[in-house]
């Protein structure tokens, strides 16, 4: 029977649409359905999600408690009543009465015992959570404990500075891949440490019913956590925020490494050192080796104390970092320990949508609830997460590194390991050859014929002549042997030494990298710098290994000006951003997808180094299906989810979800209808038809007409105007044209002109100046400038969480329609796939519908859209209208917006208020009247 709720805890009196949202959400969760929820930006969607979902969770737990108590009472009553003897049972059954009675009673006793055990566990969890929340001394106890460890921490740092190098043979021992038995799949080993620690086993807990909330960026997650803190559930809900090591690490030695791959590898190495140290301490007395670096923030007691603190108080990532530094505990591992007892887990998309990442984070979806927010580009996000690309340079480096690894340790590796390593090398060499290269030569000097080729997975395997290799077995070998990690350990140590011990910048490191490009302690064949490495004989093996490095470090100290330029720094950052072996492992995994679900793209760019092989996922539903199957309920929410029909077809129906399991909810905006004025302009002031198609948009007449439209708009609109162009290139061309014709000068006499910056780190500065200019013009009306105009680009840098509310966005102008590049091989292949596998509707091919939907998604998306989409317009709409008293106008400049099919794909709250105009005069009159009335009301 479905539970219902008529009222919900809320921090203030909710709007009607918020109450409707929460009731629909509650019903969807209770029935275990898949819900598509659309709520425009500014309608309090986050709070509605929080209060509706947590209200259901509280009621669900109470219902489970009552049902368990009733069953327990019934079972105990049944056991207390003696079974009446049955004279007829012996004739009807071959078993004696006492056996039948015993079996029945045993089943009842087992059920009662199980119910009692579950009730005891539940009470224990509740008592522990209550103790955590009420124990005000917990935080101070953690601080005292960490203070007691300060001296040990200082001694550890001192020992690291004074430690001598590990002997070569001892260090090499860590790099040897353990004996591998491919047919023994039953014995599971820890992904991180190669075994389970007794202390770790004690920390394993049963997962309670919980809600996983995921969004795309950490800033969006932090905003959600702040909303939880403001909600009525802030004091009685256990929430944990998950993130990457890059976001949660508090060890400055590790954070200093910069790239996420180096941070991950260094952290894993420290964990390995920790477990080796524990093993040696527990084992027999052995020869004392030089100490190895372990992380001082990863101690069992400190982790458990921080876990309790996390569960007791709702905290975002910034607060977790502060707490981790105070308690000398690692937020990354503490939050993972807090997942099983947590009721609400907040995490990025990848930790839910990618199976391997999900397992690593300890996320269990069976019977749980998942809420995916900002899901307007969920399909693109899934495709992006499961697509991967390898460059020719990466393939050559990996082939060189793995070959040297096998040569160096061939006498110490088991036969099975050598066999699998040779198979990996065989596949890598096949990939190099299919790109037109030759194994063993510098990829930068190998030329290839430029062009793009597309293959199915099977055809690609035949083309590369690797179809005889079992990629599934290789993937299992990668996972169990951890060879990618092992061969990269020495490279991580080299990076760490330079960044931490020698404190060299990335600019200086580029020359060092060219000199000593190596992985796993192996000298790279393709140094690329023309410097010859000295590997002559020496009695001291360690000196021979570090001779070139030390000489180069001395050269850097004596000649600081020898650092490379910024372009070289970016090259180094790109090269060092990830281990090539890890990239190769990811590509191998991608090739295990079904033949129909993906394509392999060969892109030859003139040289082998710049050429690449890319796996393109065409069917994201295949990876979303497992989430939908395991979860009790899935909520897909966004500011604008239109067009829903195509979304359901591509992601839900293709994943096996039936229509009866899907519910939809869409609400309007909280603003009054008179506070928004959407206009479609089909012609400009001179009567020129607005047709910004690819063929017509570069004509001088079209550009001049758009300049006249903006000039007229700036004459009547106060404050800020935000104008979006379909691409960076078109933005550059039209602004250059206006500058030459004088139109830009005329615009500047009314509005100060701002442009989207080229660098992402300059966005905040431009927006601050844009805001200050509007504020100054609102106070000082004596000058001719009435505000500012901001030129931006669909899907550009301004698409990340910008709020154009109030005077910042009184008018939003969209120039043309942001269609994707139809000539893109990837888009063409996606269209072909959809045409073949999805049903046709409304007389249109699914591929053509995809192109139109990509465009209209770009028009409809609100803030926080996915970087892969061509979004930005209703980002403008969402940003232009942020609260009930706000008002704004929206001007769509293209005749194609007037088509009924296009208007139908706008959000209902905008579509119902949109007026189309075939001539400029009536539209301009309506715009002038709109702002005149608003000004009169304010006065």
MARMI-282634 format. One record per residue (C-alpha): residue in three letters; x, y, z. Coordinates in steps of 0.02 Angstrom, whole numbers, padded with zeros to 5 digits, always signed. Layout:
REM residues N
ALAXYZ ...
//
This chain:
REM residues 939
UNK+00000+00000+00000 UNK+00069+00169-00049 UNK+00108+00293+00089 UNK+00056+00473+00068 UNK+00106+00636+00149 UNK+00008+00798+00148 UNK+00138+00908+00231 UNK+00327+00913+00231 UNK+00455+00993+00348 UNK+00519+01150+00261 UNK+00623+01299+00319 UNK+00485+01419+00265 UNK+00310+01409+00191 UNK+00337+01321+00024 UNK+00264+01378-00141 UNK+00123+01273-00212 UNK+00238+01203-00346 UNK+00363+01151-00212 UNK+00227+01056-00118 UNK+00173+00973-00280 UNK+00354+00928-00316 UNK+00380+00849-00145 UNK+00218+00749-00153 UNK+00262+00681-00326 UNK+00439+00641-00268 UNK+00376+00552-00110 UNK+00255+00447-00212 UNK+00389+00400-00340 UNK+00510+00343-00206 UNK+00377+00246-00112 UNK+00324+00153-00269 UNK+00504+00118-00321 UNK+00490+00202-00490 UNK+00604+00302-00605 UNK+00554+00485-00597 UNK+00595+00626-00718 UNK+00576+00791-00625 UNK+00586+00960-00709 UNK+00591+01116-00600 UNK+00659+01281-00670 UNK+00806+01369-00590 UNK+00748+01481-00449 UNK+00601+01373-00394 UNK+00692+01295-00245 UNK+00723+01126-00328 UNK+00864+01076-00209 UNK+00762+01108-00052 UNK+00613+01017-00126 UNK+00725+00867-00164 UNK+00798+00869+00011 UNK+00635+00886+00108 UNK+00535+00770-00003 UNK+00665+00631-00010 UNK+00717+00637+00173 UNK+00535+00640+00228 UNK+00510+00478+00132 UNK+00669+00403+00206 UNK+00613+00441+00385 UNK+00440+00369+00353 UNK+00512+00216+00265 UNK+00627+00177+00411 UNK+00483+00197+00533 UNK+00373+00084+00427 UNK+00511-00048+00421 UNK+00530-00036+00609 UNK+00345-00062+00639 UNK+00333-00207+00517 UNK+00483-00292+00597 UNK+00409-00269+00771 UNK+00242-00341+00715 UNK+00327-00492+00634 UNK+00432-00520+00790 UNK+00280-00513+00902 UNK+00185-00632+00789 UNK+00331-00753+00781 UNK+00355-00755+00970 UNK+00169-00782+00995 UNK+00172-00928+00873 UNK+00318-01009+00962 UNK+00235-00992+01132 UNK+00081-01087+01076 UNK+00104-01275+01074 UNK+00061-01359+00909 UNK-00099-01462+00918 UNK-00073-01645+00869 UNK-00142-01691+00700 UNK-00201-01870+00675 UNK-00231-01851+00489 UNK-00060-01781+00445 UNK+00029-01947+00452 UNK-00082-02021+00320 UNK-00066-01871+00205 UNK+00123-01859+00220 UNK+00262-01985+00219 UNK+00352-01890+00359 UNK+00307-01921+00543 UNK+00214-01780+00633 UNK+00358-01739+00749 UNK+00477-01709+00602 UNK+00354-01595+00513 UNK+00324-01501+00675 UNK+00511-01485+00709 UNK+00547-01414+00536 UNK+00405-01290+00552 UNK+00458-01234+00725 UNK+00641-01219+00671 UNK+00592-01103+00528 UNK+00492-00997+00648 UNK+00634-00992+00775 UNK+00758-00943+00638 UNK+00644-00802+00581 UNK+00622-00738+00758 UNK+00811-00747+00788 UNK+00844-00653+00628 UNK+00717-00519+00672 UNK+00791-00501+00846 UNK+00966-00486+00775 UNK+00913-00353+00650 UNK+00822-00258+00787 UNK+00976-00262+00897 UNK+01084-00199+00754 UNK+00961-00059+00719 UNK+00956-00007+00901 UNK+01145-00013+00912 UNK+01161+00098+00757 UNK+01034+00222+00826 UNK+01118+00227+00996 UNK+01287+00255+00915 UNK+01221+00396+00806 UNK+01136+00475+00957 UNK+01297+00464+01055 UNK+01395+00542+00912 UNK+01273+00688+00897 UNK+01261+00719+01084 UNK+01444+00697+01130 UNK+01503+00876+01125 UNK+01675+00822+01187 UNK+01708+00714+01034 UNK+01794+00849+00935 UNK+01905+00900+01079 UNK+01952+00719+01111 UNK+02007+00704+00931 UNK+02111+00861+00949 UNK+02193+00796+01108 UNK+02234+00631+01023 UNK+02309+00719+00873 UNK+02413+00830+00986 UNK+02486+00675+01069 UNK+02541+00617+00897 UNK+02622+00783+00846 UNK+02792+00729+00914 UNK+02786+00565+00819 UNK+02734+00658+00664 UNK+02882+00778+00678 UNK+03001+00633+00703 UNK+02930+00548+00550 UNK+02959+00703+00444 UNK+03137+00715+00510 UNK+03171+00533+00471 UNK+03110+00558+00293 UNK+03234+00698+00268 UNK+03378+00596+00336 UNK+03335+00428+00261 UNK+03457+00349+00140 UNK+03408+00274-00027 UNK+03334+00099-00024 UNK+03451-00029-00099 UNK+03413-00067-00280 UNK+03370-00250-00254 UNK+03253-00211-00110 UNK+03166-00072-00209 UNK+03152-00181-00363 UNK+03065-00313-00259 UNK+02914-00198-00245 UNK+02902-00186-00434 UNK+02890-00373-00466 UNK+02716-00429-00513 UNK+02656-00565-00394 UNK+02620-00740-00458 UNK+02457-00738-00555 UNK+02335-00880-00582 UNK+02209-00828-00715 UNK+02086-00969-00680 UNK+02072-00936-00495 UNK+01937-00802-00488 UNK+01860-00854-00322 UNK+01990-00779-00210 UNK+01956-00593-00198 UNK+02097-00479-00150 UNK+02096-00301-00094 UNK+02107-00182-00240 UNK+02219-00067-00143 UNK+02330-00170-00031 UNK+02327-00348-00098 UNK+02247-00413+00061 UNK+02128-00375+00202 UNK+02193-00303+00363 UNK+02115-00362+00526 UNK+02082-00184+00580 UNK+01997-00149+00414 UNK+01883-00299+00435 UNK+01821-00230+00600 UNK+01770-00070+00511 UNK+01657-00157+00385 UNK+01475-00114+00419 UNK+01308-00157+00346 UNK+01238-00024+00230 UNK+01079+00057+00293 UNK+00945+00119+00174 UNK+01013+00281+00102 UNK+00994+00412-00033 UNK+01138+00445-00154 UNK+01132+00622-00221 UNK+01248+00658-00366 UNK+01284+00810-00472 UNK+01420+00858-00595 UNK+01534+00981-00505 UNK+01599+00997-00328 UNK+01529+01174-00319 UNK+01354+01107-00356 UNK+01377+00974-00222 UNK+01436+01104-00097 UNK+01283+01210-00136 UNK+01170+01059-00105 UNK+01254+01024+00063 UNK+01226+01206+00114 UNK+01041+01183+00073 UNK+01037+01028+00185 UNK+01116+01131+00324 UNK+00973+01257+00308 UNK+00839+01122+00305 UNK+00741+01053+00455 UNK+00839+00889+00435 UNK+01010+00966+00469 UNK+01022+00905+00650 UNK+00954+00728+00631 UNK+01022+00666+00466 UNK+01190+00582+00439 UNK+01267+00652+00280 UNK+01435+00614+00202 UNK+01515+00701+00053 UNK+01629+00597-00058 UNK+01762+00666-00174 UNK+01926+00624-00258 UNK+02095+00621-00171 UNK+02135+00782-00263 UNK+01990+00868-00174 UNK+02003+00785-00003 UNK+02189+00757+00028 UNK+02261+00859+00172 UNK+02440+00794+00161 UNK+02535+00942+00089 UNK+02676+00830+00030 UNK+02553+00738-00081 UNK+02445+00887-00131 UNK+02600+00973-00196 UNK+02612+00844-00336 UNK+02470+00932-00425 UNK+02395+00808-00549 UNK+02262+00686-00491 UNK+02357+00537-00560 UNK+02516+00578-00463 UNK+02415+00609-00304 UNK+02326+00442-00323 UNK+02487+00346-00355 UNK+02580+00428-00212 UNK+02436+00394-00092 UNK+02430+00212-00146 UNK+02617+00195-00120 UNK+02600+00264+00056 UNK+02461+00140+00094 UNK+02572-00001+00032 UNK+02714+00059+00144 UNK+02595+00067+00292 UNK+02536-00112+00271 UNK+02713-00176+00241 UNK+02768-00090+00401 UNK+02626-00170+00501 UNK+02669-00340+00426 UNK+02852-00323+00472 UNK+02813-00268+00649 UNK+02697-00416+00675 UNK+02816-00542+00595 UNK+02982-00612+00645 UNK+03133-00507+00679 UNK+03212-00453+00516 UNK+03353-00344+00452 UNK+03316-00160+00479 UNK+03285-00068+00315 UNK+03284+00119+00287 UNK+03113+00190+00337 UNK+02983+00218+00202 UNK+02864+00363+00194 UNK+02690+00329+00264 UNK+02546+00451+00276 UNK+02530+00523+00452 UNK+02345+00560+00420 UNK+02297+00377+00393 UNK+02286+00303+00567 UNK+02142+00191+00617 UNK+02091+00283+00776 UNK+02099+00455+00697 UNK+02000+00395+00545 UNK+01863+00322+00656 UNK+01854+00480+00760 UNK+01838+00588+00605 UNK+01709+00469+00533 UNK+01603+00494+00689 UNK+01622+00682+00674 UNK+01569+00674+00490 UNK+01414+00571+00533 UNK+01367+00685+00678 UNK+01371+00851+00585 UNK+01325+00898+00407 UNK+01485+00962+00324 UNK+01540+01010+00149 UNK+01711+00976+00073 UNK+01790+01137+00138 UNK+01734+01095+00315 UNK+01797+00917+00293 UNK+01969+00981+00245 UNK+01974+01095+00396 UNK+01919+00953+00510 UNK+02048+00835+00435 UNK+02189+00957+00472 UNK+02127+00985+00649 UNK+02110+00800+00692 UNK+02262+00740+00590 UNK+02146+00621+00496 UNK+02123+00590+00309 UNK+01954+00655+00246 UNK+01964+00541+00093 UNK+01968+00378+00192 UNK+01862+00443+00337 UNK+01718+00485+00222 UNK+01726+00313+00143 UNK+01716+00233+00315 UNK+01561+00340+00345 UNK+01467+00278+00191 UNK+01385+00120+00264 UNK+01294+00205+00411 UNK+01259+00368+00318 UNK+01081+00409+00266 UNK+01125+00536+00132 UNK+01282+00520+00024 UNK+01330+00667-00086 UNK+01450+00626-00227 UNK+01501+00670-00407 UNK+01424+00587-00560 UNK+01571+00471-00594 UNK+01560+00384-00425 UNK+01384+00325-00466 UNK+01385+00306-00655 UNK+01553+00217-00677 UNK+01555+00040-00607 UNK+01741+00028-00564 UNK+01740+00197-00477 UNK+01581+00147-00386 UNK+01663-00010-00318 UNK+01820+00083-00266 UNK+01718+00212-00170 UNK+01618+00079-00077 UNK+01454+00134-00156 UNK+01323-00004-00152 UNK+01164+00032-00251 UNK+01064-00125-00212 UNK+00895-00070-00144 UNK+00949+00112-00124 UNK+00886+00276-00196 UNK+00988+00378-00321 UNK+00950+00560-00362 UNK+01041+00627-00515 UNK+01029+00816-00519 UNK+01070+00932-00664 UNK+01033+00781-00774 UNK+00989+00873-00935 UNK+01149+00804-01014 UNK+01149+00635-00930 UNK+01167+00542-01095 UNK+01318+00645-01146 UNK+01393+00625-00972 UNK+01380+00435-00980 UNK+01457+00433-01153 UNK+01600+00545-01097 UNK+01638+00443-00940 UNK+01648+00280-01038 UNK+01741+00347-01191 UNK+01931+00351-01195 UNK+02073+00406-01309 UNK+02255+00358-01331 UNK+02384+00460-01426 UNK+02525+00383-01527 UNK+02651+00459-01407 UNK+02567+00373-01259 UNK+02566+00206-01348 UNK+02751+00218-01391 UNK+02798+00268-01214 UNK+02698+00124-01141 UNK+02772-00001-01263 UNK+02948+00058-01221 UNK+02919+00057-01033 UNK+02834-00112-01026 UNK+02964-00191-01141 UNK+03106-00133-01028 UNK+03010-00192-00876 UNK+02992-00366-00950 UNK+03175-00371-01006 UNK+03241-00316-00838 UNK+03139-00439-00734 UNK+03117-00584-00856 UNK+03216-00699-00742 UNK+03112-00654-00589 UNK+02937-00651-00663 UNK+02830-00808-00667 UNK+02786-00883-00835 UNK+02603-00831-00823 UNK+02653-00650-00792 UNK+02773-00648-00939 UNK+02638-00722-01049 UNK+02513-00587-01006 UNK+02641-00447-01020 UNK+02686-00509-01194 UNK+02501-00510-01240 UNK+02482-00331-01179 UNK+02635-00282-01282 UNK+02564-00372-01433 UNK+02402-00270-01422 UNK+02496-00106-01396 UNK+02608-00140-01545 UNK+02453-00179-01648 UNK+02380-00010-01600 UNK+02541+00078-01651 UNK+02542-00009-01819 UNK+02360+00028-01855 UNK+02401+00213-01832 UNK+02533+00195-01967 UNK+02684+00191-01852 UNK+02828+00073-01821 UNK+02875-00001-01654 UNK+03042+00052-01579 UNK+03056+00220-01668 UNK+03030+00397-01607 UNK+02844+00439-01635 UNK+02883+00622-01665 UNK+02986+00582-01820 UNK+02863+00456-01894 UNK+02745+00532-02022 UNK+02569+00469-02056 UNK+02442+00512-02189 UNK+02313+00629-02113 UNK+02134+00569-02107 UNK+01995+00498-01998 UNK+01931+00319-02004 UNK+01784+00241-01909 UNK+01769+00056-01863 UNK+01657-00059-01764 UNK+01747-00141-01620 UNK+01762-00309-01708 UNK+01821-00232-01871 UNK+01950-00131-01776 UNK+02017-00286-01689 UNK+02036-00369-01859 UNK+02116-00212-01932 UNK+02244-00206-01791 UNK+02267-00395-01802 UNK+02233-00417-01616 UNK+02070-00515-01633 UNK+02155-00673-01568 UNK+02187-00594-01396 UNK+02061-00621-01255 UNK+02038-00442-01194 UNK+01926-00497-01051 UNK+02067-00601-00977 UNK+02189-00459-01002 UNK+02071-00342-00911 UNK+02060-00462-00764 UNK+02250-00472-00764 UNK+02263-00282-00757 UNK+02144-00278-00609 UNK+02218-00420-00507 UNK+02404-00396-00541 UNK+02396-00205-00531 UNK+02538-00200-00656 UNK+02496-00022-00709 UNK+02523+00037-00531 UNK+02681-00064-00505 UNK+02774-00004-00658 UNK+02731+00177-00618 UNK+02790+00178-00436 UNK+02968+00232-00473 UNK+02908+00368-00590 UNK+02796+00434-00451 UNK+02943+00434-00332 UNK+03045+00533-00458 UNK+02907+00664-00475 UNK+02885+00671-00287 UNK+03070+00696-00256 UNK+03079+00841-00378 UNK+02921+00928-00317 UNK+02945+00899-00132 UNK+03130+00876-00095 UNK+03203+00989-00228 UNK+03048+01101-00247 UNK+03066+01116-00436 UNK+02927+01194-00536 UNK+02842+01110-00682 UNK+02933+01226-00801 UNK+03101+01164-00742 UNK+03038+00987-00738 UNK+03004+00985-00926 UNK+03190+00982-00966 UNK+03216+00851-00833 UNK+03075+00749-00907 UNK+03154+00756-01079 UNK+03317+00701-01002 UNK+03250+00562-00892 UNK+03081+00514-00963 UNK+03052+00352-00874 UNK+02919+00245-00795 UNK+02947+00119-00657 UNK+03129+00165-00644 UNK+03163+00126-00828 UNK+03254+00247-00943 UNK+03139+00303-01085 UNK+03201+00265-01261 UNK+03116+00417-01337 UNK+03193+00557-01235 UNK+03161+00684-01372 UNK+03290+00806-01306 UNK+03443+00744-01397 UNK+03533+00718-01231 UNK+03625+00554-01214 UNK+03598+00466-01049 UNK+03755+00396-00967 UNK+03731+00213-00925 UNK+03912+00157-00921 UNK+03970+00031-00795 UNK+03996+00083-00617 UNK+04029-00010-00459 UNK+03892+00087-00372 UNK+03722+00042-00445 UNK+03632+00183-00355 UNK+03755+00314-00419 UNK+03732+00248-00595 UNK+03544+00268-00580 UNK+03548+00445-00512 UNK+03704+00511-00596 UNK+03615+00598-00740 UNK+03477+00663-00627 UNK+03596+00741-00501 UNK+03699+00821-00640 UNK+03544+00896-00716 UNK+03481+00963-00549 UNK+03647+01050-00525 UNK+03632+01126-00699 UNK+03460+01194-00657 UNK+03523+01273-00498 UNK+03668+01355-00587 UNK+03562+01416-00734 UNK+03386+01465-00678 UNK+03349+01547-00846 UNK+03357+01381-00936 UNK+03176+01342-00892 UNK+03064+01312-01043 UNK+02926+01430-01097 UNK+02741+01422-01056 UNK+02704+01312-01205 UNK+02831+01187-01143 UNK+02751+01192-00972 UNK+02583+01148-01043 UNK+02663+01005-01139 UNK+02742+00939-00980 UNK+02579+00955-00886 UNK+02490+00858-01023 UNK+02622+00721-01027 UNK+02630+00703-00839 UNK+02443+00717-00806 UNK+02415+00529-00812 UNK+02512+00368-00820 UNK+02511+00299-00999 UNK+02487+00124-00929 UNK+02327+00178-00842 UNK+02264+00254-01004 UNK+02303+00095-01098 UNK+02213-00007-00966 UNK+02059+00103-00987 UNK+02062+00081-01175 UNK+02075-00108-01158 UNK+01920-00103-01047 UNK+01826+00001-01175 UNK+01862-00128-01311 UNK+01766-00259-01209 UNK+01602-00168-01245 UNK+01476-00249-01361 UNK+01516-00229-01545 UNK+01356-00130-01578 UNK+01374-00012-01429 UNK+01531+00080-01481 UNK+01647+00134-01620 UNK+01835+00156-01633 UNK+01896+00315-01718 UNK+02070+00324-01794 UNK+02129+00504-01811 UNK+02294+00524-01904 UNK+02366+00699-01887 UNK+02525+00694-01990 UNK+02642+00621-01859 UNK+02621+00465-01755 UNK+02646+00565-01595 UNK+02494+00675-01630 UNK+02384+00537-01702 UNK+02261+00450-01589 UNK+02144+00303-01571 UNK+01980+00340-01482 UNK+01838+00232-01416 UNK+01669+00315-01438 UNK+01521+00248-01336 UNK+01361+00254-01439 UNK+01242+00170-01318 UNK+01253+00250-01144 UNK+01100+00150-01088 UNK+01205-00008-01074 UNK+01302+00068-00927 UNK+01150+00155-00851 UNK+01050-00008-00852 UNK+01143-00079-00701 UNK+01104+00076-00597 UNK+00920+00066-00645 UNK+00915-00121-00608 UNK+00998-00117-00437 UNK+00917+00038-00363 UNK+00749+00040-00277 UNK+00710+00207-00360 UNK+00802+00331-00472 UNK+00760+00516-00483 UNK+00823+00611-00635 UNK+00805+00797-00602 UNK+00850+00956-00694 UNK+00801+01134-00727 UNK+00746+01085-00902 UNK+00727+00904-00958 UNK+00642+00937-01124 UNK+00621+00847-01241 UNK+00576+00707-01120 UNK+00516+00583-01252 UNK+00688+00568-01333 UNK+00772+00561-01163 UNK+00663+00413-01111 UNK+00691+00323-01275 UNK+00880+00337-01273 UNK+00917+00306-01089 UNK+00769+00218-01009 UNK+00679+00111-01137 UNK+00846+00057-01212 UNK+00900+00004-01036 UNK+00748-00108-01016 UNK+00638+00007-00911 UNK+00452-00014-00945 UNK+00337+00135-00970 UNK+00236+00092-00813 UNK+00391+00114-00703 UNK+00421+00292-00764 UNK+00340+00445-00687 UNK+00357+00625-00748 UNK+00336+00789-00656 UNK+00356+00964-00728 UNK+00313+01127-00645 UNK+00310+01309-00694 UNK+00409+01452-00621 UNK+00372+01546-00461 UNK+00381+01715-00548 UNK+00219+01801-00604 UNK+00185+01794-00792 UNK+00202+01983-00806 UNK+00385+01976-00748 UNK+00453+01888-00901 UNK+00446+01941-01083 UNK+00508+01810-01208 UNK+00512+01873-01388 UNK+00551+01789-01553 UNK+00622+01909-01683 UNK+00608+01855-01865 UNK+00668+02021-01940 UNK+00772+02171-01891 UNK+00739+02360-01892 UNK+00775+02376-02080 UNK+00665+02227-02123 UNK+00811+02107-02151 UNK+00755+01929-02115 UNK+00853+01851-01972 UNK+00921+01687-02039 UNK+01081+01642-01947 UNK+01108+01478-02038 UNK+01287+01428-02077 UNK+01265+01486-02257 UNK+01195+01660-02215 UNK+01262+01714-02047 UNK+01427+01785-02114 UNK+01344+01906-02234 UNK+01380+02091-02194 UNK+01194+02129-02203 UNK+01154+02000-02068 UNK+01293+02062-01953 UNK+01242+02244-01977 UNK+01060+02202-01939 UNK+01110+02113-01778 UNK+01210+02267-01727 UNK+01058+02378-01754 UNK+00949+02260-01650 UNK+01072+02266-01503 UNK+01087+02456-01517 UNK+00897+02474-01503 UNK+00887+02351-01358 UNK+01023+02444-01262 UNK+00924+02606-01282 UNK+00776+02541-01180 UNK+00845+02405-01067 UNK+00921+02464-00901 UNK+01065+02375-00814 UNK+01144+02224-00893 UNK+01120+02142-01062 UNK+01194+01970-01095 UNK+01216+01919-01278 UNK+01257+01740-01328 UNK+01336+01687-01493 UNK+01331+01507-01559 UNK+01522+01488-01566 UNK+01687+01572-01522 UNK+01733+01591-01705 UNK+01570+01678-01750 UNK+01584+01788-01597 UNK+01757+01843-01654 UNK+01700+01878-01833 UNK+01543+01976-01792 UNK+01627+02083-01659 UNK+01770+02121-01779 UNK+01641+02172-01910 UNK+01552+02288-01787 UNK+01717+02364-01736 UNK+01759+02404-01918 UNK+01584+02473-01956 UNK+01571+02580-01800 UNK+01425+02481-01727 UNK+01531+02431-01577 UNK+01568+02614-01538 UNK+01382+02654-01542 UNK+01347+02509-01423 UNK+01486+02570-01308 UNK+01405+02742-01292 UNK+01256+02661-01203 UNK+01330+02506-01121 UNK+01507+02469-01069 UNK+01563+02317-01169 UNK+01632+02158-01090 UNK+01684+01998-01177 UNK+01703+01821-01115 UNK+01888+01801-01071 UNK+02003+01679-01158 UNK+02066+01606-00994 UNK+01951+01520-00869 UNK+02040+01599-00720 UNK+01989+01772-00784 UNK+01802+01738-00783 UNK+01775+01794-00604 UNK+01869+01957-00632 UNK+01766+01999-00788 UNK+01603+01961-00698 UNK+01652+02068-00549 UNK+01693+02215-00663 UNK+01531+02186-00759 UNK+01433+02190-00595 UNK+01522+02345-00528 UNK+01491+02439-00689 UNK+01304+02404-00680 UNK+01297+02453-00497 UNK+01388+02618-00532 UNK+01274+02661-00678 UNK+01120+02627-00569 UNK+01181+02753-00440 UNK+01251+02884-00560 UNK+01124+02916-00699 UNK+01202+03079-00756 UNK+01318+02995-00882 UNK+01265+02920-01047 UNK+01310+02741-00998 UNK+01158+02648-00930 UNK+01240+02483-00886 UNK+01346+02352-00973 UNK+01333+02219-01108 UNK+01422+02052-01097 UNK+01463+01953-01254 UNK+01473+01767-01217 UNK+01468+01601-01309 UNK+01352+01452-01298 UNK+01440+01317-01196 UNK+01581+01436-01153 UNK+01667+01481-00992 UNK+01518+01582-00930 UNK+01412+01424-00924 UNK+01477+01369-00754 UNK+01365+01428-00614 UNK+01347+01612-00659 UNK+01199+01703-00585 UNK+01132+01842-00698 UNK+00993+01894-00579 UNK+00917+02066-00553 UNK+01008+02209-00642 UNK+01145+02093-00707 UNK+01029+02011-00833 UNK+00881+02122-00876 UNK+00887+02062-01055 UNK+00960+01904-01130 UNK+00990+01899-01318 UNK+01020+01738-01414 UNK+01098+01760-01587 UNK+01050+01615-01701 UNK+01028+01433-01652 UNK+01175+01333-01580 UNK+01169+01179-01690 UNK+01315+01056-01671 UNK+01439+01025-01811 UNK+01344+00904-01924 UNK+01506+00858-02013 UNK+01584+00786-01856 UNK+01622+00599-01884 UNK+01571+00560-01705 UNK+01402+00647-01725 UNK+01370+00564-01892 UNK+01406+00393-01818 UNK+01292+00429-01670 UNK+01152+00482-01789 UNK+01176+00324-01892 UNK+01169+00217-01734 UNK+01007+00299-01674 UNK+00926+00282-01847 UNK+00964+00096-01842 UNK+00916+00055-01663 UNK+00779+00178-01610 UNK+00602+00192-01680 UNK+00555+00338-01792 UNK+00429+00462-01723 UNK+00331+00609-01795 UNK+00402+00576-01968 UNK+00581+00613-01914 UNK+00734+00503-01905 UNK+00804+00482-01728 UNK+00972+00548-01793 UNK+00896+00709-01856 UNK+00797+00725-01694 UNK+00962+00709-01599 UNK+01035+00860-01690 UNK+00881+00966-01654 UNK+00877+00908-01473 UNK+01060+00953-01447 UNK+01021+01127-01510 UNK+00865+01148-01403 UNK+00952+01077-01250 UNK+01079+01213-01275 UNK+00937+01337-01279 UNK+00848+01265-01128 UNK+00984+01220-01006 UNK+01003+01317-00846 UNK+01160+01345-00745 UNK+01283+01204-00716 UNK+01259+01117-00883 UNK+01380+00983-00940 UNK+01538+01048-01027 UNK+01511+00932-01174 UNK+01347+01011-01227 UNK+01320+01166-01329 UNK+01223+01245-01190 UNK+01198+01418-01133 UNK+01042+01502-01180 UNK+00920+01461-01045 UNK+01069+01457-00937 UNK+01032+01636-00979 UNK+00850+01610-00949 UNK+00884+01519-00787 UNK+01006+01654-00738 UNK+00898+01796-00794 UNK+00755+01743-00679 UNK+00813+01688-00508 UNK+00676+01737-00383 UNK+00493+01786-00373 UNK+00519+01974-00381 UNK+00647+01967-00521 UNK+00603+02014-00701 UNK+00688+01998-00869 UNK+00664+01991-01056 UNK+00725+01858-01176 UNK+00752+01896-01361 UNK+00776+01751-01482 UNK+00851+01820-01643 UNK+00816+01696-01782 UNK+00661+01661-01886 UNK+00681+01474-01851 UNK+00628+01500-01670 UNK+00452+01540-01734 UNK+00427+01362-01797 UNK+00294+01270-01694 UNK+00406+01117-01674 UNK+00546+01226-01605 UNK+00432+01324-01488 UNK+00362+01159-01422 UNK+00535+01112-01356 UNK+00549+01266-01246 UNK+00507+01245-01061 UNK+00320+01265-01032 UNK+00342+01417-00919 UNK+00431+01509-01059 UNK+00338+01436-01208 UNK+00168+01490-01140 UNK+00227+01671-01126 UNK+00325+01685-01289 UNK+00263+01799-01428 UNK+00330+01789-01606 UNK+00352+01941-01717 UNK+00380+01944-01904 UNK+00431+02128-01897 UNK+00539+02225-01776 UNK+00423+02369-01733 UNK+00291+02278-01627 UNK+00424+02178-01537 UNK+00524+02333-01492 UNK+00366+02421-01433 UNK+00325+02276-01318 UNK+00503+02276-01249 UNK+00500+02464-01215 UNK+00328+02452-01131 UNK+00386+02307-01022 UNK+00533+02402-00946 UNK+00437+02565-00934 UNK+00304+02482-00827 UNK+00436+02401-00715 UNK+00522+02569-00689 UNK+00357+02654-00646 UNK+00318+02521-00516 UNK+00489+02544-00436 UNK+00466+02733-00428 
//
